Amino acid sequence: MILMPKRAWALLVPIACAVIPHCLPAAEPGRARAYLTGTTVREFPSKCDVRVDMTGDREILFVTRSLTLHVPYDKVNDLEYGQHVGQRYVEAVLISPLFLMSKTRKHYVTVGYVDANGRQQVLVMQVNKGDVRALLAELEGKTGRRLEYTDDEARKGRG
């Protein structure tokens, strides 16, 4: 049995939580994990986890626990990618001031499409770091639409 002081455990747990998710494999090809931050689709829940499934030849599936949204590739008319860059203030205060030197990036993908009633609909998702590059390439390839970038940082980074 290994005995460690309480302070060592207090430092080890946050470090392990920061490192382990980056070691896990990304999603399967054609599938990505995301968090839906907003939508114009009334029946579709916002602020929930969503799985983006593009393994089919005709449509994208946005799957939540309660509902699946089917969007045909030819109905997608807008693709946007952007990043939100922020500082790690909480980690700097709780763990070490060295965290101020690092930045946190959140990756956002917006999919716009025309629904069966002819209305424009939008889904805004925060995509996991390990899934964003493959998702963007897959969206561009299957929809035939060119990706628009919200800023120069997003264009430079692209995942």
Steps between C-alpha positions, in 0.01 A plus 500: 500500500630844406464775756497853365437828677161662438665785311651258250159349431353848463753569223491156340123482440467826296808412294365153426162646402673738259727237341284188472230638261772595248633144505164346416439415134281727288162391372458258212530635144177668396391555860576782741402595852383853569296718732204676343513862618209635298247419229201645321328161478219511758462126551873447541640557852771763539778489757557125480751243381464403136666241279552604138477195274602539134546135412196502270511599134201735502466672837664619819355367823505715813428254781408596857357280776144592415495583129679448169504776239550398134649767272558411131845604374350690205289717737807632689571855380731644765806368685695717744791431731626722781706487816468662839838552665520569872744499789513236773432725800343239729786253453751782556340593832445144622808320369777717362553846345670322209151423364470870409750436223275244332174560316184297474326464163140409434407394149157594360337368184180647357289301253226685313242318290153529348241273665213312333273807540747727317613685814862576581621311810830518687690274743797638699726241662809506715711217360761302689860583413574148377200494267497848345749450215340181371151646539585810295656296220206261495243782495673675211540179304149360541303824468707652221494832687804709577570562867483863618722618783379747760848649554864473396591298809252230397632499143857464623424234762226288340500255781 
